[in-house]
Amino acid sequence: MKYFISLLLSAVMLCGSAAMPASAAGDPGTDSISPEPLYPFDMPISGQVTVHLLDDVQVGEIRVIQSSPENDALLLYHVEDISASRVDIQLEPGNYEIQISSYALEDQVRYTTASVFLTVENPDFDTTLNQTVCDVFLKTLDADFGEYSIRQSDNSFDGETGIRHIAEEISFFQHTGIFGDMNADQVVNADDANSVLKLYLETLLDPSYTITASEFVHGDYDENGYLTADDSNAILSYYLGKMLSPDFTWDSLKEI
């Protein structure tokens, strides 16, 4: 069974001196964190991204990458181990890629990442207010959208207040089970390694053979987009390592 996470992101850009609508700011009573940027700002703060995490659905990490004349592809924020229901991130003028990662498996060994691209403009008027607010709502959906899908659901501009509103909906899916468990019996063993090897041989014999998204996310150890003998060997090595030491992990396998 698969679980699906739907994220609704809405970006509101205040280009004038108008105040941000209360509905866009989210529930002021929720717990929130305000991470510090990894590097100091070169220009005055003129924007904010607010990411709301609802329904106890966890996000693996949030990365904010800035592109501007002063900074090209600079990792400005990297937020992990998020326990709060809201993350408030301040921004200066520039172009941004907001990368949001959601776990693709219950054991958090694999995750899927989608990106939202935003621009924070310099204030058009004599004001320091020019905010971008991203509201992220996470829900489960019983449908298969692939790894993720993005569609724009709203784009409007209010000339009186100078508010430009952009809304995007992102849908992730999350599989049940643990990485390497190809037959869903809740353990990783030689049978799972053999299953990956069989799938690899199937694709060699028939290039049109279709491997499901679930098979990829459970068996593609090196994440190269293919199931191969290398993935089978990795799962078998993990199984043998686990037999020798209960503390053996997938990270342990990388150290061999």
C-alpha positions as CSV (number, residue, x, y, z in Angstrom):
1,M,0.0,0.0,0.0
2,K,1.2,3.5,-0.8
3,Y,0.5,6.7,1.1
4,F,0.5,10.0,-0.7
5,I,1.4,13.4,0.6
6,S,-0.2,16.5,-0.9
7,L,1.6,19.8,-0.3
8,L,-0.1,23.1,-1.2
9,L,2.3,25.9,-1.5
10,S,1.1,29.5,-1.9
11,A,3.4,32.4,-2.4
12,V,2.2,35.9,-1.6
13,M,4.4,38.7,-2.7
14,L,3.8,42.1,-1.1
15,C,5.3,44.7,-3.5
16,G,4.0,47.7,-1.7
17,S,3.5,48.8,1.9
18,A,0.4,46.8,2.4
19,A,0.2,44.5,5.4
20,M,0.3,40.8,4.9
21,P,-3.2,39.2,5.2
22,A,-3.8,37.3,8.4
23,S,-4.9,34.2,6.5
24,A,-1.6,34.1,4.7
25,A,0.4,34.2,7.8
26,G,-1.0,31.0,9.2
27,D,-2.1,30.2,12.7
28,P,-0.1,32.4,15.1
29,G,-0.6,29.9,17.9
30,T,1.3,27.1,16.2
31,D,4.9,26.2,17.3
32,S,7.5,27.5,14.9
33,I,11.2,27.7,14.3
34,S,13.2,30.4,12.6
35,P,16.5,29.0,11.5
36,E,19.5,31.2,11.0
37,P,21.0,31.5,7.4
38,L,24.3,29.7,6.8
39,Y,25.7,33.0,5.5
40,P,25.0,36.6,6.3
41,F,22.8,38.6,4.0
42,D,24.3,41.1,1.6
43,M,21.1,43.1,1.4
44,P,18.2,44.1,3.8
45,I,15.7,41.3,4.5
46,S,12.7,41.8,2.2
47,G,11.0,38.4,2.1
48,Q,9.9,35.4,4.1
49,V,9.0,31.9,3.3
50,T,6.7,30.2,5.8
51,V,6.4,26.4,5.6
52,H,3.5,24.8,7.5
53,L,3.8,21.1,8.4
54,L,0.4,19.7,9.3
55,D,-1.2,16.3,10.1
56,D,2.0,14.9,11.7
57,V,3.5,14.2,8.3
58,Q,7.3,14.6,8.5
59,V,9.5,16.4,6.0
60,G,13.1,15.1,5.7
61,E,14.7,18.4,5.1
62,I,14.2,21.9,3.6
63,R,17.0,23.4,1.6
64,V,16.9,27.0,0.3
65,I,19.3,27.8,-2.6
66,Q,19.8,31.4,-3.6
67,S,20.8,32.7,-7.0
68,S,21.6,36.4,-7.3
69,P,24.4,38.6,-8.8
70,E,26.2,38.4,-5.5
71,N,25.5,34.7,-4.8
72,D,25.1,32.0,-7.5
73,A,23.6,28.7,-6.3
74,L,24.4,29.4,-2.6
75,L,22.9,27.0,0.0
76,L,21.4,29.6,2.3
77,Y,19.4,27.4,4.6
78,H,19.5,23.7,5.4
79,V,16.9,22.6,7.9
80,E,16.7,19.0,9.2
81,D,15.1,17.1,12.1
82,I,12.0,19.4,11.9
83,S,9.7,18.9,14.9
84,A,7.8,22.2,14.7
85,S,4.6,22.7,12.8
86,R,6.0,25.8,11.0
87,V,9.3,27.0,9.7
88,D,9.8,30.7,9.1
89,I,12.7,31.5,6.7
90,Q,13.8,35.1,6.0
91,L,15.0,36.1,2.6
92,E,16.7,39.0,0.9
93,P,16.0,39.9,-2.8
94,G,17.0,37.2,-5.2
95,N,15.9,34.1,-6.9
96,Y,15.4,31.0,-4.8
97,E,14.9,27.3,-5.2
98,I,13.0,25.8,-2.2
99,Q,13.8,22.1,-2.0
100,I,11.4,20.0,0.1
101,S,12.2,16.4,0.7
102,S,9.7,13.8,2.0
103,Y,10.6,10.3,2.9
104,A,9.7,7.7,0.2
105,L,9.9,4.8,2.7
106,E,8.8,4.3,6.3
107,D,12.4,3.6,7.5
108,Q,13.5,7.0,6.1
109,V,16.3,5.4,4.0
110,R,15.0,6.9,0.8
111,Y,13.2,10.2,0.1
112,T,11.8,12.2,-2.8
113,T,12.6,15.9,-3.4
114,A,10.5,18.5,-5.2
115,S,11.5,22.1,-5.9
116,V,9.6,25.3,-5.9
117,F,11.2,28.4,-7.5
118,L,10.5,31.8,-6.1
119,T,11.7,35.3,-6.7
120,V,11.9,38.0,-4.0
121,E,12.0,41.4,-5.7
122,N,13.4,44.6,-4.3
123,P,10.7,46.8,-2.8
124,D,9.0,48.9,-5.5
125,F,8.3,51.7,-3.1
126,D,9.8,53.4,0.0
127,T,9.3,50.4,2.3
128,T,11.2,47.4,3.6
129,L,8.2,45.1,3.3
130,N,8.2,42.7,0.3
131,Q,7.3,39.3,1.6
132,T,7.0,35.9,0.0
133,V,5.0,33.4,2.1
134,C,4.9,29.6,1.3
135,D,2.1,27.7,3.0
136,V,2.7,24.0,2.9
137,F,-0.2,21.6,3.8
138,L,0.5,17.9,4.0
139,K,-2.2,15.3,3.6
140,T,-2.5,11.7,2.5
141,L,-4.1,10.9,-0.9
142,D,-5.0,7.4,-2.2
143,A,-3.7,8.0,-5.7
144,D,-0.5,7.5,-7.6
145,F,1.0,10.7,-9.0
146,G,4.5,9.2,-9.6
147,E,7.4,10.5,-7.6
148,Y,5.8,13.9,-7.4
149,S,3.7,16.2,-9.5
150,I,3.5,20.0,-9.5
151,R,0.7,22.1,-10.9
152,Q,0.0,25.8,-10.6
153,S,-3.5,26.3,-9.1
154,D,-3.7,30.1,-8.8
155,N,-1.9,33.2,-10.0
156,S,-3.4,36.6,-9.3
157,F,-2.3,40.2,-8.6
158,D,-4.1,42.9,-6.6
159,G,-3.2,46.3,-8.0
160,E,-4.5,48.2,-5.0
161,T,-2.5,46.4,-2.4
162,G,0.4,45.3,-4.6
163,I,-0.1,41.7,-3.6
164,R,0.8,39.0,-6.0
165,H,-0.5,35.6,-5.1
166,I,0.9,32.4,-6.5
167,A,-0.3,28.9,-5.4
168,E,1.2,25.6,-6.3
169,E,0.1,22.1,-5.3
170,I,2.7,19.4,-4.9
171,S,1.9,15.7,-4.4
172,F,4.4,13.2,-3.0
173,F,3.9,9.5,-2.4
174,Q,5.3,7.4,0.4
175,H,5.6,3.6,0.3
176,T,5.1,1.4,3.3
177,G,7.8,-1.1,4.2
178,I,11.6,-0.9,4.5
179,F,14.3,-0.5,2.0
180,G,15.6,-3.7,0.4
181,D,12.3,-5.6,1.4
182,M,11.1,-6.5,-2.1
183,N,8.5,-9.0,-1.1
184,A,7.0,-7.0,1.8
185,D,7.6,-9.5,4.5
186,Q,9.2,-6.9,6.8
187,V,12.7,-8.4,6.6
188,V,15.6,-8.0,4.2
189,N,17.2,-11.3,3.2
190,A,18.6,-13.3,0.3
191,D,15.1,-13.7,-1.2
192,D,15.0,-9.9,-1.7
193,A,18.4,-9.8,-3.3
194,N,17.3,-12.6,-5.6
195,S,14.1,-10.7,-6.5
196,V,16.2,-7.7,-7.7
197,L,18.4,-10.0,-9.7
198,K,15.4,-11.5,-11.4
199,L,14.1,-8.1,-12.3
200,Y,17.4,-7.1,-13.7
201,L,17.4,-10.2,-15.9
202,E,13.9,-9.5,-17.0
203,T,15.0,-6.0,-18.3
204,L,17.9,-7.6,-20.1
205,L,15.7,-10.1,-21.9
206,D,12.9,-7.6,-22.5
207,P,13.9,-3.9,-22.6
208,S,10.3,-2.9,-22.6
209,Y,9.7,-4.7,-19.3
210,T,8.2,-2.3,-16.7
211,I,9.6,-2.0,-13.2
212,T,7.1,-0.4,-10.8
213,A,7.8,2.6,-8.7
214,S,7.6,0.5,-5.6
215,E,10.2,-1.9,-6.9
216,F,12.6,1.0,-7.7
217,V,12.2,2.7,-4.3
218,H,12.8,-0.6,-2.4
219,G,15.6,-2.0,-4.5
220,D,17.6,0.7,-6.3
221,Y,20.5,0.9,-3.8
222,D,22.8,3.2,-5.8
223,E,19.8,5.4,-6.9
224,N,21.0,5.4,-10.6
225,G,17.4,4.8,-11.9
226,Y,18.0,1.1,-12.7
227,L,17.8,-2.2,-10.9
228,T,21.1,-4.1,-11.6
229,A,23.2,-6.9,-10.2
230,D,25.0,-4.2,-8.1
231,D,21.8,-3.5,-6.3
232,S,21.2,-7.2,-5.7
233,N,24.7,-7.6,-4.3
234,A,24.2,-4.6,-2.0
235,I,21.0,-6.0,-0.5
236,L,22.7,-9.4,-0.1
237,S,25.7,-7.7,1.6
238,Y,23.4,-5.9,4.0
239,Y,21.6,-9.1,4.9
240,L,25.0,-10.8,5.6
241,G,26.2,-7.8,7.6
242,K,23.0,-7.9,9.7
243,M,23.5,-11.5,10.4
244,L,27.0,-10.8,11.8
245,S,26.0,-7.7,13.7
246,P,22.4,-6.6,14.7
247,D,23.8,-3.0,14.7
248,F,24.7,-3.2,11.0
249,T,22.9,-0.5,8.9
250,W,22.8,0.7,5.3
251,D,25.3,3.4,6.3
252,S,27.6,0.6,7.6
253,L,27.5,-0.8,4.1
254,K,28.8,2.4,2.6
255,E,31.9,2.1,4.8
256,I,32.9,-1.3,3.6
